[in-house]
Amino acid sequence: MRKRSVGINVRVSVTEKRKMTLMAKRCGLSLSEYLRQRALGYEPGGHPPKEVFDVLDKLDEIAENCSAREGAAINAQTDRMRDLIIGSN
């Protein structure tokens, strides 16, 4: 594991910090890690909110109450959506 022992202080406005914190949260990163990645030329991907996965789980539950054919079709679409969401990060 890398040891990070040197700090960098940067002054920003309250609005700028709020925006950076929000962007870091959307990516599932700490503010420090988000800023580190951006400064080093990386573009962190967004991290979907938990509610997105809750909706997909609910669709799986609905599929269980459908006929086998309909349920399989719903599950196939839900799996595709999960792949698109996870792959977008």
N, C-alpha and C positions, 0 to 999 in steps of 0.2 A: 504494500500500500504506500502511496506517495505521502510524504510529510509536507504539509503546507505550513510554513512557519513565517512567511512574510506577508504583511497586510498592505493593502492599497486603499487609501481613503479618497473617496470621490464625493464632492458636494453636488447635490441635486435638489430640485424643488420638491415640495410635498407632492405635487401632481405627478412629477416624473417618477418619484419613488412608488407612488400608488400604482401607476401604469406598469412599471417594471415588476412589481410584486405580483400584480394580476397576471401578467404574461408568464412569469415563472410558475405560478400556481396552475395555469392552464396546461403547462408542459409537464406538470408533476415534479418540478424541481424546486430546490431551495433558491432563494434569491442569489446567493453567492454562486451556486453551480450554474444557474441560468446566465448570469453576467460573465462568468468564466468562459462558458461555451461560446457565447456571442463574441466576446473579445478575441477568442482564438479562431474565429471564423466558422464555427459550427452554427447550424440553424436548428435549434431544438424543435422537435415536432410537438404538436398539441396533444394533450391528454384528455380524452373524452370524459365528461363527468360521469359519476357512478350511475346517475339516473338513466343514461343511455343504455347501460348494460341491464339495469332493472327492467326497462321496457322490453329488451330482447328476451330476458328470462320470462317475462309475462307472456310473450308470444309463444315461447316453448310450452308454457302451461296451457295456453289455448289450444295448441296443436295436439296436446294429449287428450283433449276432450272432443276432437274431431275424428272423422273416419280415418282409417289407416292411410288411405290415398291422400286425403286433404292434409292430414297431419304431416305426412312425409313432405308434401309440397311446401307447407309452412316452415318446417324445420330446415329444408334446403335453402329457402330464402333467408331465414334467420341466420344460418351459417354463413351465407354470402355476405350479409350485412356485417356480421362480426369480423369476417376477414377484411372487409373494406375499412372498417373502423380501426382495427388493430394495425393493419398495414399502412394506414395514413400517418402513423406516428413516426 
